Amino acid sequence: MDTNIQSTLQEDRLFQPPAKFAAQARIPNREALDALREKAEQDHEGFWAEQAREELDWHTPFESVLDDSKAPRYQWFADGKINVSHNCLDRHLAQRGDKTAIVFEGEQGDTRHISYAELHRDVCRFANGLKSLGVASGDRVVIYMPMVPEAVIAMQACARIGATHSVVFGGFSAEALKDRIENAAAKVVITADGGHRGGKVVELKAAADQALSNGCDSIEKVVVLKRAGNDIGFQPGRDIWWSELMEGQAETCEPTWVGSEHPLFLLYTSGSTGKPKGIEHSSAGYLLGAITTMKWVFDINDNDVFWCTADVGWVTGHTYVAYGPLACGATMLMYEGAPTVPDAGRFWKICEDHNVSIFYTAPTAIRALMKAGDAFPQQYDLSSIRLLGTVGEPINPEAWMWYHRVIGGERCPIVDTWWQTETGAHMIAPMPGAVATKPGSCTLPLPGIAADVVDADGNSIEQPNQGGFLVIRKPWPSMVRGVWGDDQRFYDTYWKQFDTQKFYLAGDNARRDEDGYFWIMGRIDDVLNVSGHRLGTMEVESALVAHPLVAEAAVVSRPHDIKGESIFAFVVLRGERPEGGIDKSLTRELREWVGKQIGAIAKPDDMRFADNLPKTRSGKIMRRLLRTIACGEEITQDTSTLENEGIVLQLQGKA
Ligand code: PRX
């Protein structure tokens, strides 16, 4: 993290919006952006109310704009009635019924084009199917699917009938799935036999069966899509094939009109302590954030083919796969598999084959593909691309420049978008026709987003390049509404620190440069960012400690070439410490164990065994010291308070 701060400090390259891009952009210059921003600053609520009236189709218009009577559970447009699926599908049918909504490509090369009319029909049929299973407005439905159009159909169908979905990333383990099902007390799981990823079949149904084999009593039905054709177990009475459920269902389904604040979805995300928290999002405010950012940041228009590579299991796959593009009537691409199958040219081949014009991915993917060499992208015609985007972690300037030069042909702006599961949509990001970009900076807050960098007392830090807490000073429509079933945790995590000022605490450190550009410097807590995905240190540590041989564990991150950060685990065993602190077979076993408990992304890359962990007098693990050790840096911290200073040598692997 420190090295990143230093390298970005030296970054002074400025890339103006290309004239050709700006000329056709929705927000074509800085004046247009400043005018919007000014309007929002003068009348925050009025600005958002106007956006909500313009961008959303209402069943019952709202009178109330922002209601803070239940703060920090802020409510937007609360007396209005709406349906998200209606806004994503029905309202396009007259003009865009035949337009392609989804272009799908499977990892094995199968492709499908689904029009708005077809998508609408399938969503309605599936929605009717869910109703026939007894799913009603307010029920929770867990979706554990591969990246196939049916994942979006399932999400949209839930939205259509007012059921609250909780998508669990297909890479998560049975254990993680079980925790999420139980926390949400879900009624139905929608899954598939398997999905194709990395040349293998990911056996989703088997994992779901395992999750359900012990607990998950709230589950009544399991809907199974046939995708990979692998053998699966089938429990009659509980399990039902997707195709059977769809059979004979009516092709229309009147949307269930819900209040603006109705919970559209829960999405579990890591914090520094305890189990993942169910981030709760609203219907109208959330969708408004998705639409405004699709237009401002992605400058989406009718001719675009929009490709966000994120899995629907992450918030990016919610806002910029399942909802945002459809709400804008756009054509979007979905790809099932890994970027390196059959080789590192796959993404670029897909861009060429399907004329992708807007491409949005994570720095970790960019770094991996950059490493694979220029020869891969150079085999393909990437001239259809007009805009590039990144999300998930700070992008290092080297990767930014490669993306700009090799993928964007020096003609495409790059939008580096800062946001979070909790914010629902982009918060700090350039409008590509209006804002000059700097490699590594997410640039400026969007209109109506009161982002600031403050000191511990909540005072705005005016001095350029001085780090501080990233906060949002005013509520915004797509903001998190709560942590499912845990109001206290919601308050403690996001609102407690700046309670008097009522600022939202993002949990990131940031600085602003002389031009007011934001630079994200990393997390303020113990959250790891592996390949752009958030993992709590506690989650990984609890997983390790759950192993019968492990007494105690501490994990920290260290910089990693491709993943951004990788996990380094320090482990104390119940028995003898292995000779020299290294035990390859036990390391392998514990890595697999963590993979089983959480998912492959949580497997530690490094592991070292010691007799003890370094702790302060009050018993807190000295994470900063462990981080220094994991990075192989010289120790400058005071270690004199350690019970056993010899431990440091063990942790360093020197004894
Ligand atoms: O630390 C920030 C980092 O990712 C965190 C949010 O993670 P998650 O909720 O999983 O959502 C990721 C996709 C929105 C943030 O607190 N982060 C996200 N985008 C950026 C970023 N860090 C730097 N630059 C970004 N563009």
Residues whose N, C-alpha, C, O or C-beta is under 5 A from the ligand:
A	BS01	PRX	T316 T390 V391 G392 E393 P394 D416 T417 W418 W419 Q420 T421 E422 C442 A506 D508 I520 G532 H533 R534
